[in-house]
Amino acid sequence: MAGEEINEDYPAEIHEYLSTFENSIGAVDEMLKTMMSVSRNELLQKLDPLEQAKVDLVSAYTLNSMFWVYLATQGVNPKEHPVKQELERIRVYMNRVKEITDKKKAGKLDRGAASRFVKNALWEPKPKNASKVANKGKSKN
């Protein structure tokens, strides 16, 4: 569309937006072809359960998002359609998976080492009697 003439069926102001949209649709089409070239079972066998969940969630979210766009192009308000609740439900599960991933990445705390570190880092005043006793011991020697 970049080298084509501007069509008179729509306003010239939106030509650039339509061109970008067409390129985006082409990119989505290429990604779908790539994903469809590998069988789902073959793909999931190579992944651990957490990665499998991520693939399933992204797939479900993508399909529902595309349906959202379809509804909008058909004049249906997608905000009043059950697809909105489905997208929200998938988003909740995506957040759960993210929390699990973050917990795995978080470092483990060695409580013993942490308490020793804090104890040694804190300044402790010496008792007044201890300094007098130490001075008396030094003067006699």
N, C-alpha and C positions, 0 to 999 in steps of 0.2 A: 503494500500500500504506500510505501514511502515514495516510490517513483511514479505513482499513478496520479491521474487528474483528480481533482476534488469533485465528488459526486454532488449533483444538485438536489438529491433526495433529502439531504439533511443540511443544517447550517454549517458554514465553513469554520465557525469557531470551535466546533467539536471534532474536527477532522483529526487533530493530533491525538485527542483522547481515544478516538475509535481506532486509530493506528496502533497505539500502545496496547489497547484492549485486545486487538487481533494478535499482536505479538505474544501477549500473555497467554491467550488461549492456545497458541501454537506450542508454547513452552509446556503448558499443562498436558497437552496431547502427547508430547514427546516423553514426559515423565511417566504418564500412564502406560504408554507402549513399553517402556523399560520395565516397569513394575509387572506388567502383564506377561512379559516374556519369560519370567521365572515363576514356576508353580509356587503357590502359597506354602504347601507342605515342605517343599525343598528350602524355601527361604526360612521358615520357622525352625527347621531342624538345626540350622546353623547358629541360632540365637539362644541365649539363656532366657529363662522365664520373664525376667523384667524387661528385656529387650522385645520379647514377643508381645508383652502387654503394650509397650510403646507403639509398636507397629500397628496393632489392632486399634488402639485409640486414635492414632493419627489417621488411619484409614477411615474409621467411622466418622471422625470430625470432618475430614475432607468431603466425604460423600454427603453428609448433612449440610455442610456449607454450600456445596454445589446445588443441592436441592433448595436451599434458602435463596440463592441467586435465581434459580429457575422460577420459584414462586414470585419473586420480585418482577421478573420479566413478563410474567403472565398477569400482572396486575393484582396479585394477592398480597396482602400485607403479611409478611413472614413473622412479624412480631406477635400476631394474633393466632398463629398456626402452631400446632404441637411440636414442630421442628425446633422451635425456640427452647422448649423444655428439654428436648433431647440434646441439643447443643450444650445447654447448661449442665445436664447430667454428665456428659462426656468431659466437660471442663473440670467438674469435681473430681472425676477419676484421674484425669491428667495431673491435677494438683496432688492427689494421693501418691501417684507414681513418683512425682517430683520430690515429695517429702521422703519417700523411701530411698530414692537415689541420693538425696542430700545426707541422710543418716548414714548411708554406706560410706560416703566421702568424708564425713566428719571424723576427726581424729579421736582416738580413745584416750581417756584421761587416766593416768597412773596416779591414783589418789595418794599413795604413800610418798611418791617422789614430789608431788605437788605440795603436800603438807610439810615435808622437810625443806623444800625450797622456800616456802612462805615463812616457816619458823626461823630459818637461818637469815632470811632477808630482813626480818623485823629487828629493830633495835630494842634491847632490853636493858633498862637502867640497873646498875649494880646496887645492891643494898648498901646503905651507909656503913653498917658494921663490917661488911666484907672488905671495904677499902681500908678501914682502920686496921683490921687484922692483917691484911696484906702488907701494909706499911710497917707494922710492928715486926713482922717476920723478916723483912728486908733489912731493917736497922740492926738487928741482932747478929746477922751474918756478916 
